[in-house]
Amino acid sequence: MWQKNITHFDRVVAIGGGHGMGRVLSSLSFLGPRLTGIVTTTDDGGSTGRLRKSQECIAWGDLRNCLNQLVTDPGIGSLLFEYRFTGRGELAGHNLGNLMLLALDNLCVRPLDAIRLISDMLKIEPQLLPMSEQPTDLCAHTLCGDQILGEVSIDRLTTPPRALSLNPAVPATQEAVEALTHADIIILGPGSFLTSVMPPLLLCDIAEAIRNSGAIVVFIGNLVAEEGPAGQLTLLNQYRWLEEKIGSGRVDAILAPEGPAIPELAHCLVQADLGEAALPHRHDRLKLRQALDDVIQSWHLAHDKAG
């Protein structure tokens, strides 16, 4: 029987932020322009947070990190892009890549134009899109009725919030919605569940595009428990959070590390050794790609039988 895998897909879309998102993108970078990343833009910490406060811009840090992990031909450009200033002056702690993206954003009509210019400079073929081109903050609604604004403050919560929202409400990047509408497979995670995976799904147009898409939807869980409130969410909890935003049963598969069975997720849970040998907390690129291929083959087999 002919085996279908991710190399046969014309439109692969990954959603998230941080190092987890970069890991997925780098493992699938061989797809070139067939790969699209929709990146979270709500970070308010570190260099990114300082720029947001002074310039009222989107969060550039996760976009910069994803761009850096997609570089296949390292050179002076990529070294400059990742350079971080030291010392005690105003530039101390700032990442030059963030400053470059901000400068290009100021020179361009859209933040997306800045990302495309940097991609061309670094010879990056996959397309990266901000979840929104307008600045917004993540807001947590606690069980006590309080509202906690900003990712940094949310990460300090002692218990998971009741719900999340974006403040202010902003529109999704239209190219991101279009990519999801035509996607063959949509990958969520891995990464910080509350602050990297969830923010794009809070945009109504993105959630609706996933809900109505005919794509296979795969959620990749973290290999180790997170610190902060997200670490108290079980895989089943996370699945239910995703269902609430993109629709019941819309997650076709969950990739997670080996561990005890979860009866409630028996219909979609795929457990495998996904970690690097030297760094077990980090997804191995080849193992991740193989696991995605296995999910795709299983999904097509099940649908062929049903059809």
Disulfide bonds with the S-S distance in Angstrom:
none
